[in-house]
Amino acid sequence: MNNEFISISCIPAPTFIEGDYVVFQPGDRHPDRTTLPYFILIVVTHGRLFIAEDGNNMTVAAGESVILLPKHHHYSWKAMSETTEYYWAHFAVISEWDVGPQPTPMRSSIEVPILHYHTAQPTMYLLRQRRIEEPQPLYSLFNRLFAASTSPMQNNFWPTQQLFLDVLQTVQIVGEEESTAFRLAEKVRRYLDDHFNEDVTSATLSAAFHLHSSYIIRSFKSAMGMTPNEYLIAYRMEHAYKALSNTDIPVQKVAVMVGYPNASYFATLFKRHYGMSPSSVRSLNLIHTGAQPHPLRREQRGAGNNGRKENNDD
């Protein structure tokens, strides 16, 4: 059995192209192909399929699935020895993906704002070949998928895609180690969201979750593709950008609101993140809305740079 993992970034999500249910008689062979640009998901319901990919021979029995890679050589290494039936589906992936002996977290191919991004793990893990413990619900999903995809009704694209994502969700696999890390990362993310304007450090997280800081950082990076500190900075910057764009709150007060008493340090981080200063974003907002700038109080004009420095040990 092929125990490799296919790791696929789900932003953007895989797209169903076509599929069907086929029956092969003894002596029949799977088509020989080399240039098909799609992944092929096959779920055998009866008999055994003798399929090869680039010289790697696989035997797929009833109740098992196999996934073939795009633009590889697929063929029967042996004719069917008995009546063999299976579902097949072609799906396209334009996001990042990888194949190897271990699951590999994949980052989104599209930049997604952290402020409204609540999906801790955008990677789907699929075993090249696996046993389906309860295949009947999967068979039912395939039947609904193919009924929707061949329906003469208009606007059936989205229902079809939703059904296909349900199929992938049924056959995906996440090991206990990965799921443990992802669950921890989601808890840490929620903590950072709730305490983003406070002084959060590695020690803070370690005390909050009663775990060593290095384990927290490693788990978070595995799930989110960034460290807790990188996430915290990005989350703060998005809050700041929103405040600067939609309100007339003074820049120095915005800095404090997102956890930076030192307005100068905040401005440095903001410009590094967005390529423009906070005052530039505020000026653009004034131009677009015709609003008048909020008058700074005297004590704000004379504010010093006595704030704390962002912790960078994450």
C-alpha positions in Angstrom: 0.0 0.0 0.0 1.3 3.5 -0.9 1.6 5.4 2.4 2.7 8.7 1.0 0.8 11.9 2.0 -0.5 14.5 -0.4 -0.6 17.9 1.3 -2.8 20.5 -0.4 -3.3 24.2 0.5 -7.1 24.7 0.5 -6.9 28.4 -0.3 -8.0 28.4 -3.0 -9.8 25.1 -2.6 -9.5 22.0 -5.0 -12.1 22.1 -7.8 -14.1 19.2 -9.0 -13.9 18.7 -12.8 -15.7 15.5 -13.7 -16.3 11.9 -12.4 -18.3 8.7 -12.9 -18.9 5.2 -11.7 -17.3 2.5 -13.9 -17.5 -1.3 -14.1 -14.6 -3.4 -15.5 -14.9 -7.0 -16.5 -12.1 -9.6 -16.1 -9.4 -8.9 -18.6 -10.1 -5.2 -18.8 -7.4 -2.6 -18.1 -7.4 0.9 -16.8 -6.7 3.5 -19.5 -3.0 4.3 -20.1 -2.4 8.1 -19.6 0.6 10.4 -19.2 -0.6 14.0 -19.6 -3.8 14.3 -17.6 -3.5 17.6 -15.7 -5.8 16.6 -12.8 -5.6 14.6 -9.6 -7.6 11.4 -9.8 -9.4 10.1 -6.8 -10.5 6.5 -7.1 -12.6 4.6 -4.6 -13.1 0.9 -5.3 -16.4 -0.7 -4.3 -16.0 -4.2 -5.7 -13.1 -6.3 -6.9 -9.5 -5.2 -7.1 -7.8 -2.5 -9.2 -4.2 -3.1 -10.4 -3.0 0.5 -11.0 0.5 1.8 -11.5 2.0 5.2 -11.5 5.5 5.7 -13.0 6.5 2.1 -12.3 5.0 2.0 -8.7 2.5 -0.9 -8.7 -0.5 -0.6 -6.4 -3.4 -3.0 -5.7 -6.5 -1.2 -4.5 -9.2 -3.5 -3.0 -12.9 -2.9 -2.3 -13.3 -0.3 0.4 -10.0 1.4 -0.4 -9.1 4.7 -2.1 -6.1 5.8 -4.1 -5.1 9.2 -5.5 -3.1 9.5 -8.7 -0.9 12.6 -9.3 -1.4 15.0 -12.3 0.8 14.7 -15.3 2.2 11.3 -14.3 2.1 8.0 -16.1 -1.0 5.9 -15.0 -1.7 2.4 -16.4 -2.8 -1.1 -15.4 0.1 -3.2 -14.4 -2.2 -6.2 -14.5 -5.6 -6.9 -16.1 -8.7 -7.1 -13.9 -8.9 -10.6 -12.5 -12.6 -10.2 -11.5 -15.4 -7.8 -12.0 -14.1 -4.5 -10.6 -16.2 -1.4 -9.9 -15.2 2.1 -8.6 -16.0 5.7 -8.4 -13.5 8.1 -9.9 -13.2 11.9 -9.8 -10.8 14.3 -11.5 -10.1 17.5 -9.5 -7.8 20.5 -10.2 -5.5 22.1 -7.7 -4.0 25.5 -8.5 -2.8 26.2 -4.9 0.5 24.9 -3.4 0.7 21.1 -2.8 3.4 18.6 -1.9 3.7 14.8 -1.8 6.0 12.9 0.6 6.3 10.5 3.5 5.0 13.0 6.1 2.2 15.6 6.1 3.5 19.1 5.2 1.7 22.2 6.3 1.1 24.4 3.2 0.6 28.2 3.3 -2.2 29.8 1.5 -1.5 30.8 -2.1 -3.6 34.0 -1.5 -2.8 36.5 1.2 -5.7 36.4 3.7 -6.1 39.1 6.3 -5.5 37.7 9.8 -8.0 39.9 11.4 -10.9 38.0 9.7 -9.1 34.7 9.1 -10.2 32.1 11.6 -9.1 28.9 9.8 -6.2 27.6 11.8 -5.0 25.1 9.2 -5.6 25.6 5.5 -3.9 22.3 4.6 -5.8 19.1 3.6 -3.9 15.9 4.1 -4.8 12.9 1.8 -3.1 9.5 1.9 -2.1 8.2 -1.5 -3.9 5.0 -0.6 -6.0 4.2 2.4 -8.7 2.0 3.8 -12.1 3.6 4.2 -13.5 2.4 7.5 -17.1 3.2 6.8 -17.4 3.4 3.0 -21.2 3.6 2.6 -21.6 7.3 3.5 -18.8 8.0 1.0 -20.6 6.1 -1.7 -23.7 8.0 -1.0 -21.8 11.3 -1.4 -20.4 10.2 -4.7 -23.9 9.4 -6.0 -25.2 12.8 -5.0 -22.2 14.5 -6.5 -22.6 12.8 -9.9 -26.3 13.4 -9.9 -25.7 17.1 -9.2 -22.9 17.4 -11.8 -25.0 15.9 -14.6 -28.3 17.7 -13.7 -29.8 19.8 -16.5 -30.7 22.4 -14.0 -28.8 25.7 -14.2 -26.5 27.1 -11.4 -25.5 23.6 -10.2 -21.8 24.5 -10.0 -21.7 25.5 -6.4 -23.8 22.6 -5.0 -21.5 20.3 -7.0 -18.4 21.8 -5.6 -19.8 21.7 -2.0 -20.5 18.0 -2.4 -17.0 17.3 -3.8 -15.5 19.1 -0.8 -17.6 16.8 1.4 -16.0 13.9 -0.4 -12.5 15.2 0.2 -13.3 15.9 3.8 -14.4 12.2 4.2 -11.2 10.8 2.7 -8.8 13.3 4.3 -6.6 12.1 7.2 -5.0 14.0 10.0 -2.7 12.2 12.4 -3.1 12.5 16.2 0.2 14.5 16.4 -0.9 17.0 13.8 -4.4 17.4 15.2 -3.0 18.0 18.7 -0.7 20.7 17.4 -3.6 22.3 15.5 -5.9 22.3 18.5 -3.3 24.0 20.6 -2.6 26.5 17.8 -6.3 27.4 17.7 -6.4 28.0 21.4 -3.3 30.1 21.2 -4.8 32.1 18.3 -7.9 32.8 20.3 -5.8 33.9 23.3 -3.8 36.3 21.1 -7.0 37.7 19.5 -8.5 38.3 23.0 -5.3 39.8 24.5 -3.7 41.5 21.4 -3.6 44.9 23.1 -1.7 43.6 26.1 2.0 42.8 26.7 2.0 39.2 25.4 5.4 37.3 25.4 6.6 33.8 25.2 6.5 33.6 29.0 2.9 34.9 29.0 1.8 32.1 26.7 3.8 29.5 28.6 2.1 30.5 31.8 -1.4 30.7 30.2 -1.2 27.2 28.7 1.2 25.5 31.2 3.5 24.3 28.4 7.1 25.1 27.4 7.2 28.1 25.2 9.3 26.3 22.5 6.5 23.7 22.1 3.9 26.3 21.8 5.8 28.2 19.2 6.6 25.0 17.2 3.0 23.8 17.3 1.7 27.3 16.3 4.1 27.6 13.4 3.3 24.1 12.2 -0.4 25.0 12.0 -0.4 28.6 11.1 2.8 29.0 9.1 4.1 31.7 11.4 5.2 32.2 15.0 2.8 33.5 17.7 4.7 36.8 17.7 4.4 37.2 13.9 0.7 36.5 14.1 0.3 39.0 17.0 2.1 41.8 15.1 0.0 41.1 11.9 -3.2 41.1 13.9 -2.3 44.3 15.6 -1.4 46.0 12.4 -4.7 45.0 10.7 -6.6 46.5 13.7 -4.5 49.6 13.4 -5.1 50.0 9.7 -8.8 49.6 10.2 -8.9 52.3 12.8 -6.7 54.7 10.8 -8.8 54.1 7.7 -12.3 54.4 9.3 -12.0 56.7 12.2 -10.4 60.0 13.2 -8.7 58.6 16.3 -5.2 60.1 16.7 -2.3 58.0 15.5 -0.8 57.9 19.0 -4.1 56.7 20.5 -4.4 54.0 17.8 -0.9 52.8 18.8 -1.9 52.4 22.4 -5.2 50.7 21.4 -3.3 47.9 19.6 -0.7 47.4 22.3 2.1 49.9 21.6 2.5 52.7 24.1 5.6 53.7 22.1 4.1 55.5 19.1 7.5 55.7 17.3 8.0 51.9 17.6 4.4 51.4 16.4 5.0 53.6 13.4 8.2 51.7 12.5 6.4 48.3 12.6 3.4 49.7 10.7 5.6 51.0 7.9 7.5 47.8 7.7 4.2 45.9 7.5 2.3 48.1 5.0 5.0 50.0 3.2 3.6 53.4 4.4 3.4 55.3 7.6 0.3 55.5 9.8 0.0 59.2 9.0 0.0 58.4 5.3 -2.9 56.0 5.7 -4.7 58.6 7.8 -4.1 61.2 5.0 -5.5 58.9 2.4 -8.6 58.4 4.5 -9.1 62.2 4.9 -8.7 62.7 1.1 -11.3 60.0 0.3 -13.9 61.0 2.9 -13.3 64.8 3.1 -13.2 64.5 6.9 -11.3 66.9 9.1 -8.4 65.7 11.2 -9.0 65.1 14.9 -7.2 67.9 16.8 -4.4 66.4 19.0 -4.5 67.3 22.6 -1.4 69.0 23.9 -0.3 66.1 26.1 -0.5 63.8 23.0 1.7 66.2 21.0 4.3 66.0 23.7 4.1 62.3 24.3 7.4 60.7 24.7 8.7 57.3 23.7 8.6 55.5 27.0 6.5 52.5 25.8 7.6 49.0 26.0 9.4 47.2 23.2 7.7 44.3 21.3 9.0 40.9 22.4 10.8 39.2 19.5 11.8 35.9 21.1 9.0 34.0 19.4 
